[in-house]
């Protein structure tokens, strides 16, 4: 008998203190990912992309499953999701699920979620989505994939038969996580056995820049995760690093285990939590102020054969930044960092002015600063104009469509070039730079609005990587944020006794 499995997705990473809320329109025009889509068109819209659903689809099809598409939507990280957007997209998913059940029984449901979404009325947005899905579908087996920046909650763990976070940051295994979640769903359907589950929370924040799985400490932590899961033979040992910018009780790192017995799940999750706690000191911050970062980059670039990469981590569009702060650009100009390319400044007005002026023209811009009221005046030369459309080519974004709107490459100061876009995306893929006619490997200094994701595509070509702190909302040290709703005794820095309660 052919299995019927519903598939859908609803992804957002919400920064409670970001300068802009997330609107319904942001799901219709996301930079670097497919726009909101429902019904039969959903499968083809995501199939060739890098998202988790694209990994789940071929596993299901290889098993002869009849897939029932619900809806799939993504918006770039920003402030909390407005209720209108949440209700409309949740309603799309739930209405399609209800219609699917009208057509006949479902054997399973797979959902592609993020895990760090906050809606205005629902701080645990994914928990609310899952509650609504359960209310409609009852005990139908349900698995989900998650971004490891998920702020995992007990409600998420208890409402699904298994959950699978990506193992990597930069996220180069999104498809693999979707495939694993679908594999676990098929096993659950065929066995008819419900797994035991255990849930634990880490009592200190893991700063975003220390979560990269390519380097210590997370490289070793994830190796232990894999070894422990193999030794204990749990179906899944999930580690969510947390997104420490969401002001609600369950913000922060957490883990879950799914196993055949409760004893197995509890023992595994407790052993892994003890290992994480033993590595706490290694998660302390290691970043440089902007002036020092630029100075070091200039020095390192002398005689180098590869570009020096600077990460503008605090204005990371992938963490809720608007991608338009100019502090690092001002420092590049002040220190005369010739040969530098900055990707990107998100400023629709400046991009439009460049297009109106035309290639080769000079134009005075109040560049960026729309989110923080601190634009930078530049007398720029327009070098190249594009429509902002290209396809990702790197390990994380391969196959993903980008539609950034009118885009301009400008020379903001002698020898300092800036990519100006109309819609934001995180600067995590070399195609963003190539599409304006620049070969990244030939640059002297590359400045990227990103925290960690850029390492997947830019790390292999970099002479050195420097993480810089210029003004921006994605603060490297979240302890400075004015939290009001975190749980008591959660420590805001590793090896620091400061708590919120």
GUVEXGU-849318 format. One record per residue (C-alpha): z, y, x; residue number from 1. Coordinates in steps of 0.25 Angstrom, whole numbers, m for minus. Layout:
BEGIN
<<Z Y X> NUM>
...
This chain:
BEGIN
<<0 0 0> 1>
<<m4 14 5> 2>
<<8 23 8> 3>
<<8 37 3> 4>
<<15 47 12> 5>
<<17 62 9> 6>
<<15 71 21> 7>
<<18 86 22> 8>
<<25 97 31> 9>
<<32 110 31> 10>
<<36 116 44> 11>
<<43 128 49> 12>
<<53 132 60> 13>
<<61 144 54> 14>
<<68 154 63> 15>
<<79 161 55> 16>
<<79 173 63> 17>
<<64 175 65> 18>
<<57 188 61> 19>
<<48 183 50> 20>
<<50 173 39> 21>
<<41 162 36> 22>
<<32 164 24> 23>
<<23 155 16> 24>
<<11 162 23> 25>
<<16 157 36> 26>
<<13 143 32> 27>
<<m1 146 28> 28>
<<m4 153 41> 29>
<<3 146 53> 30>
<<m1 148 67> 31>
<<m5 135 74> 32>
<<m3 125 62> 33>
<<m10 122 49> 34>
<<m7 131 37> 35>
<<1 126 25> 36>
<<m7 115 18> 37>
<<m5 105 7> 38>
<<m12 94 0> 39>
<<m23 85 6> 40>
<<m27 96 16> 41>
<<m14 94 23> 42>
<<m17 82 30> 43>
<<m30 87 37> 44>
<<m23 101 40> 45>
<<m12 94 49> 46>
<<m19 82 54> 47>
<<m25 87 67> 48>
<<m13 96 70> 49>
<<m1 94 79> 50>
<<9 94 68> 51>
<<18 82 64> 52>
<<10 79 51> 53>
<<m2 77 60> 54>
<<5 65 66> 55>
<<10 59 53> 56>
<<m3 59 47> 57>
<<m10 49 56> 58>
<<2 39 56> 59>
<<2 39 41> 60>
<<m13 37 40> 61>
<<m13 26 50> 62>
<<m3 19 41> 63>
<<m12 20 29> 64>
<<m4 30 22> 65>
<<m9 39 11> 66>
<<m4 53 15> 67>
<<0 63 4> 68>
<<m1 77 10> 69>
<<9 87 4> 70>
<<9 100 12> 71>
<<11 105 26> 72>
<<15 119 31> 73>
<<19 125 44> 74>
<<23 140 48> 75>
<<26 145 61> 76>
<<41 147 64> 77>
<<47 160 59> 78>
<<58 164 50> 79>
<<63 155 38> 80>
<<53 150 28> 81>
<<53 159 16> 82>
<<56 152 3> 83>
<<43 155 m3> 84>
<<36 147 9> 85>
<<46 136 8> 86>
<<45 134 m7> 87>
<<30 134 m7> 88>
<<28 124 4> 89>
<<39 115 0> 90>
<<33 115 m14> 91>
<<20 111 m8> 92>
<<26 99 m2> 93>
<<34 95 m13> 94>
<<24 97 m24> 95>
<<14 89 m16> 96>
<<25 78 m14> 97>
<<27 78 m29> 98>
<<12 77 m32> 99>
<<11 65 m22> 100>
<<22 58 m29> 101>
<<15 60 m42> 102>
<<3 53 m36> 103>
<<12 41 m32> 104>
<<24 36 m24> 105>
<<25 41 m9> 106>
<<29 32 2> 107>
<<34 43 11> 108>
<<34 57 15> 109>
<<32 64 29> 110>
<<35 79 31> 111>
<<31 87 43> 112>
<<43 97 44> 113>
<<49 106 55> 114>
<<63 106 53> 115>
<<67 120 56> 116>
<<63 127 44> 117>
<<72 137 36> 118>
<<68 142 23> 119>
<<74 154 16> 120>
<<82 146 6> 121>
<<82 132 14> 122>
<<88 133 28> 123>
<<84 118 30> 124>
<<70 119 25> 125>
<<66 105 29> 126>
<<78 100 22> 127>
<<74 107 9> 128>
<<60 102 10> 129>
<<65 87 12> 130>
<<75 89 1> 131>
<<63 93 m9> 132>
<<54 82 m4> 133>
<<65 72 m6> 134>
<<68 77 m20> 135>
<<53 74 m24> 136>
<<51 61 m16> 137>
<<65 55 m17> 138>
<<66 43 m7> 139>
<<52 43 m2> 140>
<<53 41 14> 141>
<<51 54 21> 142>
<<50 57 36> 143>
<<48 71 43> 144>
<<44 76 56> 145>
<<51 88 62> 146>
<<50 99 73> 147>
<<61 96 83> 148>
<<65 111 81> 149>
<<70 106 67> 150>
<<84 110 63> 151>
<<87 96 58> 152>
<<96 95 46> 153>
<<103 84 39> 154>
<<95 86 27> 155>
<<82 83 34> 156>
<<88 71 41> 157>
<<93 65 28> 158>
<<81 68 19> 159>
<<70 61 28> 160>
<<69 46 32> 161>
<<66 51 46> 162>
<<62 64 54> 163>
<<55 65 67> 164>
<<55 78 75> 165>
<<45 80 86> 166>
<<50 76 99> 167>
<<44 88 107> 168>
<<45 103 109> 169>
<<34 108 111> 170>
<<31 99 99> 171>
<<19 91 104> 172>
<<23 78 96> 173>
<<23 84 82> 174>
<<12 74 77> 175>
<<20 62 84> 176>
<<32 67 76> 177>
<<24 66 63> 178>
<<19 53 66> 179>
<<33 47 69> 180>
<<38 53 56> 181>
<<27 46 48> 182>
<<29 33 56> 183>
<<44 33 52> 184>
<<40 36 38> 185>
<<31 24 37> 186>
<<42 16 43> 187>
<<51 21 33> 188>
<<42 18 21> 189>
<<38 4 26> 190>
<<53 m1 29> 191>
<<59 6 17> 192>
<<72 8 26> 193>
<<78 21 27> 194>
<<83 26 41> 195>
<<98 30 44> 196>
<<98 44 49> 197>
<<108 52 58> 198>
<<108 68 60> 199>
<<116 76 70> 200>
<<115 91 74> 201>
<<116 96 88> 202>
<<127 107 89> 203>
<<120 117 99> 204>
<<106 124 98> 205>
<<95 119 107> 206>
<<88 132 111> 207>
<<73 131 108> 208>
<<68 133 122> 209>
<<77 121 127> 210>
<<71 112 117> 211>
<<57 109 124> 212>
<<56 94 126> 213>
<<47 96 138> 214>
<<58 100 147> 215>
<<73 97 148> 216>
<<83 97 141> 217>
<<75 92 129> 218>
<<65 83 137> 219>
<<77 74 140> 220>
<<84 75 127> 221>
<<71 70 120> 222>
<<69 59 130> 223>
<<83 54 126> 224>
<<80 56 111> 225>
<<68 46 113> 226>
<<76 36 121> 227>
<<88 36 112> 228>
<<79 34 99> 229>
<<73 22 106> 230>
<<86 16 110> 231>
<<92 17 97> 232>
<<79 14 89> 233>
<<81 25 79> 234>
<<69 28 70> 235>
<<70 42 74> 236>
<<79 51 83> 237>
<<76 65 79> 238>
<<80 77 87> 239>
<<78 91 82> 240>
<<80 102 92> 241>
<<83 113 81> 242>
<<77 127 79> 243>
<<89 136 83> 244>
<<84 148 75> 245>
<<86 143 60> 246>
<<99 149 54> 247>
<<104 137 46> 248>
<<115 127 48> 249>
<<107 115 53> 250>
<<99 123 64> 251>
<<99 116 77> 252>
<<96 103 84> 253>
<<99 90 77> 254>
<<95 76 77> 255>
<<93 64 68> 256>
<<91 49 70> 257>
<<85 39 60> 258>
<<88 24 62> 259>
<<90 11 55> 260>
<<105 12 54> 261>
<<115 24 53> 262>
<<122 19 66> 263>
<<109 20 74> 264>
<<105 34 69> 265>
<<119 39 71> 266>
<<120 33 85> 267>
<<107 38 90> 268>
<<108 52 85> 269>
<<122 54 91> 270>
<<118 49 104> 271>
<<106 59 105> 272>
<<115 70 100> 273>
<<125 67 112> 274>
<<113 67 121> 275>
<<109 81 116> 276>
<<123 86 117> 277>
<<124 81 132> 278>
<<111 90 135> 279>
<<116 103 129> 280>
<<117 111 141> 281>
<<102 109 144> 282>
<<98 116 132> 283>
<<103 130 137> 284>
<<92 141 137> 285>
<<83 144 149> 286>
<<74 156 146> 287>
<<71 169 153> 288>
<<71 184 147> 289>
<<56 189 146> 290>
<<57 198 158> 291>
<<61 187 167> 292>
<<52 177 161> 293>
<<40 186 163> 294>
<<44 189 177> 295>
<<45 174 181> 296>
<<32 171 174> 297>
<<25 182 183> 298>
<<31 176 195> 299>
<<28 162 192> 300>
<<13 165 188> 301>
<<11 171 203> 302>
<<3 160 209> 303>
<<4 150 197> 304>
<<m8 142 193> 305>
<<m3 140 179> 306>
<<2 150 168> 307>
<<17 154 167> 308>
<<21 152 153> 309>
<<32 161 146> 310>
<<37 157 133> 311>
<<41 169 124> 312>
<<51 159 117> 313>
<<58 170 108> 314>
<<46 174 101> 315>
<<41 159 99> 316>
<<33 159 86> 317>
<<36 144 85> 318>
<<51 147 84> 319>
<<50 159 74> 320>
<<46 170 83> 321>
<<34 179 77> 322>
<<27 178 90> 323>
<<26 193 92> 324>
<<37 198 101> 325>
<<32 206 113> 326>
<<44 206 122> 327>
<<38 196 132> 328>
<<24 203 131> 329>
<<31 216 135> 330>
<<37 209 147> 331>
<<24 203 152> 332>
<<18 218 151> 333>
<<30 224 158> 334>
<<29 214 170> 335>
<<14 215 170> 336>
<<12 200 168> 337>
<<m3 200 170> 338>
<<m10 187 166> 339>
<<0 184 155> 340>
<<m5 179 141> 341>
<<5 180 129> 342>
<<3 171 117> 343>
<<5 177 107> 344>
<<9 189 100> 345>
<<9 188 85> 346>
<<4 201 79> 347>
<<m6 202 68> 348>
<<m7 217 69> 349>
<<m11 217 84> 350>
<<m20 205 82> 351>
<<m28 213 71> 352>
<<m28 226 80> 353>
<<m34 218 91> 354>
<<m45 212 82> 355>
<<m48 225 76> 356>
<<m50 231 90> 357>
<<m58 219 96> 358>
<<m59 212 109> 359>
<<m59 221 121> 360>
<<m52 233 114> 361>
<<m39 239 117> 362>
<<m29 240 106> 363>
<<m14 246 106> 364>
<<m5 236 99> 365>
<<9 235 95> 366>
<<9 221 98> 367>
<<19 211 92> 368>
<<33 214 88> 369>
<<31 213 73> 370>
<<43 203 72> 371>
<<53 211 80> 372>
<<47 225 80> 373>
<<45 226 95> 374>
<<29 227 97> 375>
<<23 230 110> 376>
<<13 240 111> 377>
<<1 236 120> 378>
<<m13 242 123> 379>
<<m20 229 123> 380>
<<m34 224 125> 381>
<<m40 214 116> 382>
<<m45 203 124> 383>
<<m49 192 113> 384>
<<m49 191 98> 385>
<<m48 178 90> 386>
<<m45 173 76> 387>
<<m32 165 81> 388>
<<m38 152 77> 389>
<<m37 140 87> 390>
<<m32 126 88> 391>
<<m20 121 96> 392>
<<m24 112 108> 393>
<<m10 110 115> 394>
<<0 98 113> 395>
<<7 105 102> 396>
<<m3 112 94> 397>
<<m16 103 96> 398>
<<m25 104 83> 399>
<<m16 115 77> 400>
<<m24 126 71> 401>
<<m20 140 75> 402>
<<m24 152 66> 403>
<<m17 165 72> 404>
<<m26 175 65> 405>
<<m33 186 73> 406>
<<m28 185 87> 407>
<<m30 193 100> 408>
<<m29 192 115> 409>
<<m25 205 120> 410>
<<m21 211 134> 411>
<<m8 218 131> 412>
<<m7 223 145> 413>
<<m15 221 158> 414>
<<m16 206 160> 415>
<<m7 202 149> 416>
<<m14 195 137> 417>
<<m8 193 123> 418>
<<m13 184 111> 419>
<<m10 192 98> 420>
<<m11 184 85> 421>
<<m10 186 70> 422>
<<m1 174 67> 423>
<<9 168 76> 424>
<<10 154 83> 425>
<<18 149 94> 426>
<<10 150 107> 427>
<<11 135 110> 428>
<<m4 131 112> 429>
<<m14 135 123> 430>
<<m25 137 112> 431>
<<m18 150 108> 432>
<<m21 156 121> 433>
<<m35 149 123> 434>
<<m40 154 110> 435>
<<m40 168 115> 436>
<<m48 164 128> 437>
<<m36 162 138> 438>
<<m34 149 145> 439>
<<m19 147 146> 440>
<<m19 140 159> 441>
<<m26 152 166> 442>
<<m15 162 162> 443>
<<m5 167 171> 444>
<<7 169 161> 445>
<<7 164 147> 446>
<<17 169 137> 447>
<<19 161 124> 448>
<<27 163 112> 449>
<<33 150 112> 450>
<<46 143 116> 451>
<<43 129 119> 452>
<<30 124 112> 453>
<<21 131 122> 454>
<<25 121 133> 455>
<<17 110 127> 456>
<<4 117 129> 457>
<<7 127 140> 458>
<<17 120 148> 459>
<<7 111 155> 460>
<<m1 124 160> 461>
<<11 132 164> 462>
<<16 135 178> 463>
<<30 139 172> 464>
<<36 141 158> 465>
<<46 152 156> 466>
<<53 154 143> 467>
<<56 169 140> 468>
<<65 176 130> 469>
<<58 189 125> 470>
<<63 195 111> 471>
<<60 186 99> 472>
<<67 178 88> 473>
<<66 164 94> 474>
<<78 167 103> 475>
<<80 157 114> 476>
<<94 157 112> 477>
<<97 156 97> 478>
<<111 158 98> 479>
<<108 173 98> 480>
<<103 172 83> 481>
<<112 177 71> 482>
<<114 163 65> 483>
<<122 162 52> 484>
<<120 148 46> 485>
<<121 138 58> 486>
<<131 127 57> 487>
<<145 129 63> 488>
<<147 124 78> 489>
<<132 124 81> 490>
<<131 130 95> 491>
<<120 140 97> 492>
<<118 137 112> 493>
<<119 125 121> 494>
<<132 124 129> 495>
<<137 136 121> 496>
<<149 136 112> 497>
<<144 147 102> 498>
<<142 141 88> 499>
<<140 147 75> 500>
<<153 142 69> 501>
